[in-house]
Amino acid sequence: MQMKFIRCGLWLLLAAGTLVLAGNVMAEEQLDVVVDGGPVSFTVRGFADLQESVEQMPIHWLTLTRTAEDDGTALYYSLTDLSEGFPRDMVVVKTPYDSNWQAFAEGSDRWRWSSDAQICLLAAGDRQSQVQIALRGDVTLRAGTYSAVLSASNGPDIPIEITVLPYTVVTSGTQEIQLSLDQGPGWYAIPPLEIQVEANHGNWVVALASDGLHYQGDRYENVPPLELFLVKSVKEAEELVPLSEGPQEIARSVYGWGTTFSVNLQTESTWSHAAGTYKGTVFVYVAW
């Protein structure tokens, strides 16, 4: 890896007949380079797997061009000014000087790591180079916007922004419920409904609704459905909430990332309900 050096000059100063040795660090001058295609911006789904193949990666193209013909200094960039949570190891670049994608942080063996966190985007002697910037790996970030800067001590800054969209994924066990009504009028417990929520934000709400369990036989007509009740714990007591009255909230989170929980349901049969098999569906709603 070619390294950058800041030239230091030692000047001899003669004053009052005394020879004084003083160090003077010369700051690097800005190169006359224009960056076309910036700033860099990506918008990704909150729950995404960015594939290894280039075709599957979100890619942003940059073109670096010298405007001074006699300038032959190499231009090295680092990833700096990262906002909190910015995924440094997800940002990879591909330049004309390396056949591999390179990262600004240590990743897997498939991605070359620049040990000094600098990558050459414009080689000495080249007037122009085209650079690809991409994201790789799983997006496991909270929803929001993340920013950083590709910076070089002697070149123009290139802002980078990654916008992660919110997602909420709800999975549950069997939502089709079947009950054999064979014990006469009374309360019947429904097997617990297992629900898992995954989210990258803290503003989700899960609710349930159902139009009840319907008689499946043909012996009787006009058998009313069995009402499904959500069992809620309220101040160390149980409250039964009918699901036929619209979606009933069962869980929410202000922290995000989700959780797994069980939902208890019950139903009550009367003399109006014939013995036999009843079936119904529990609808799971999610909002954010």
Secondary structure, 3 states (H helix, E strand, C coil): CCCCCCCEEEEEEEECCEEEEEEEECCCCCCCEEEECCCEEEEECCCCEECCCHHHCCEEEEEEEECCCCCCCCEEEEEECCCCCCCHHHEEEECCCCCCCEECCCCCCCCEECCCCCEEEECCCCCEEEEEEEECEECCCCCEEEEEEEEECCEEEEEEEEEECCCEEEEECCCEEEEEECCCCEEEEEEEEEEEEEECCCCEEEEEECCCEEECCCCCCCCCCECEEEEEEECCEEEEEEHHHCCEEEEEECCCCCEEEEEEEEEEECCCCCCEEEEEECEEEEEC
